[in-house]
Amino acid sequence: MTTPQEELLSGTRRALRHRIAVAQSEGRAPSLVAAVVRDGRAVWHGARTSVDGHAPDENVQYRIGSITKTFTSVLVLRLRDEGVLDLQDPLEKHLPGTGAGEATVAELLAHTGGLPAEAPGPWWERTPGSLRPELADVLGEQAGPQPAGRRFHYSNPGYTLLGALVEELRGAPWAEVLRREVLEPLGLDRTSVQPQAPAAGGWAVHPWADVLLPEPAEDFGRMSPAGQLWSTTGDLARFAAFLTRGDDRVLGVETLREMWTPASPAGLSDVADGATYGLGMQIQHRDGRLLVGHSGSVPGFVASLTIGVADDVAAVVLANCTSGLLTSQVAVDLVRIVAEAEPRIPEPWRPLREVDPSVLELAGQWYWGTSPFALRVTADGLVSLGPLSGAGRRSRFRPNGDGTWTGLEGYYADELLRAVRRPDGSVDHLDLGSFVFAREPYDERAAVPGGVDPEGWRGIG
């Protein structure tokens, strides 16, 4: 039985309050709200504000900008899981006539579709969406900076196309599909296309004076799937829990893991920053920690949703200022504070209920050439193969039901592992994508490619 989740310790709560207090003060944000999720539920909410006695709570809406893209990605992957489309389909197959139809659905999701970063014409986030009523107004005549599939180039119009794809295949507006298929099933009743009171106003803060200027809250129209949504820390905490655990009414956990698997070739600056992009989610490696999620900014608002995968800790940070506050860094720090102050307590070790003797026979030490590896049979029904010491290629493998296994990650992802047996049934070697793993280094009894010198091992004489 799993022990009920304990609340955060008082010292941890104070550290979280201190971090957002520093962020709001130094970032000069009119207000900032934050939440922390651990083990799938919200365990902390905090707020700082410049207005005495009016601290916002977890039900006050802020605009979340490009976190909207993750919601749009969920809708597209639902279509894929239902068999309505394939991620390798060119857009033209389902949405002809856009001029960007060579890009595949996967490339648009991963920002590798070769499209421009922004729409033509005036700054789309500060002008009415009515200026861009059609897809042609969003894409314009401009050519993309790269051929489709060449490299990562963040594109807001790309997600406009994905929203239009959802509308075409569902026969309903993007906002209606989102409400029906994601928001309502997940209970996100404070997430909406238009602001619903109570909602924060968006502000610009003068860079050299402590004064404010209200920002316009435009309806983005066709660009909505790229950045329109308003939400709360309460709703985004629930959304973060969904992104790690799944919900069969919306998306299963395996598809969600696919979303935060790198899908974009990183540029040199991305490599230096330890960042890349999946299917609608940003991926970072910071201080040895894998972080996934998305950030967002539109005039008047900045936002971040960050999940520490191994720690099962997520943070949401929302503020109502145009710039000056790095919510992404604050969210990373909130995850780190909880993960380091209160390390995750692992589940109890439990043995397998049943084990196939033919699988158990494979456990133990193997050699690839002269390099020692270990094969382990684990309680989750998988097998793992990796070097006994130091760095090297390693992977878990899932059974295929026919005596073979398929790699799940790293160099051996999707590669086939099988035990090759002799006529008497004994195991000769393991074959992994043509690599031979034998019980001894260059085992003369095993079918090692190239054979083994008949004189065997020797010294220099």
C-alpha positions, 0 to 999 in steps of 0.5 A: 500500500502506498503511503499518503503523500505528506505535506511539504516541510516548513523549511521547504515551504519557507524556501519556496516563499523566499524564492518567489518573493525574490523573483517578484521583487527583483523582477518587478512584477505586479504579481506572481503566483506559483504552485508545486506538484509532487507525486501527482497532486498540488502540495504548495501554492504561493503568491506575491503582489504589489497591492496590499491585501489583494494577493491572488490565489490559485483560481486567478487567471493569467495568460499563459502564452505558448504553454497553449502549444502543449494543449494543441499538441495533445489534441493532435496526438489524440488524432494520431492515437485514434488512427485519424492521421500519422505523424509522418503524414505531410500536412497537405494530405489533410489540409491542402493548399496552405503552401506549407504542405510538405512539412509533416505533422511531426515536423510542425509539432517539433518546430522543424517544419521550416516555417518562419517564427512569426506571422507577417505584418504588424506584431501579432500579439499586440494587434487584433486577430481580425487582421489575419482572418485566413491561414494565408494571412498567417503564413503570407508569402515569406519563405521559411528559413530552412527546408522542412526537417532540416533543423529546429526553428521555433514557429508560431505559424506552425502551431496555427496550422496544427490548430487548423488541422484539428479543426479540419479533422474534427469539423469544429473550432479549435477552442470547442474541440479543446474544451470538449476533449481536454479541458472538461475531462481533466476538470480544467474549468478555469482554463479558457480562450477568453479571460474569466473573472477573476483574472489579472491584468497584463502590464509593462514595467518601465525599464528605468522607472518603477511605473506601469503601462497596461498592455492590450489583451488581444484575441489572437484569432487564427493564431490562438492555437499558438498562444491564446489561453488563460489559466490558473496555477490550480488548473496548470498544476492538474495539467502538469499531473496529467502530463506525467501520469496520463488519463485514458480519457485524453491521452495515455502515459506512453503517448505523453512520454513521446511528447517529451522525447527529443524530436528536434535536431538541436542547434549549437546554442541549444546544445550549450544550453542543454535544451531541445524540443519534443512534440509540443514540449520543451526539454532541458538538462539542468544540473543533472536533472531532466526537465520537461514542460513549456514556457510562455510569454505574451505582452503583459504576461510570462509563464512557465510549467516545468516538470522534474521527471525523475523527482516527480516534482512540477512547478508552475509560475505565472506573472503579469509583466511583459518582461524582466522576470524569468519565470522559467528559471524560477520554476526550475528553482522551485523544482530543485528546492523540493527535490533537494530538500525532500528527496523522493522516497522510492517505492519498496522493492518487490520481487517478480510474481512469476519468472520464465526460466528461459528468461532467468537463464539469461541473467548475469554477465555477458561480454561484447568483445572484451567489455563486460555487460550485465543483463538483469531481469526486473520486476516491471517485466523488462530486461536491462542490458548495460556495462558493468562499470563506467559509461556505455550503451545501455537500455531497457528492453520490453518483451515481444511475446516471442522470445525477443525484446525491443530496446526502449532507449538510447543507442538500442532504441527499437533494436531487437534483442534475442537469445540464439540457441544451439541445437541442444537448446543451450544459449550460444549468445545474445544477438543485439542488432548484429552485436554478439554478447557471449558468456566469455570474452570472445568465447570460442564456443559462441558464433562470434563474427569473424571467428576466434583465433584457434590458439586462444589468448596468449602473452607476448613472447 
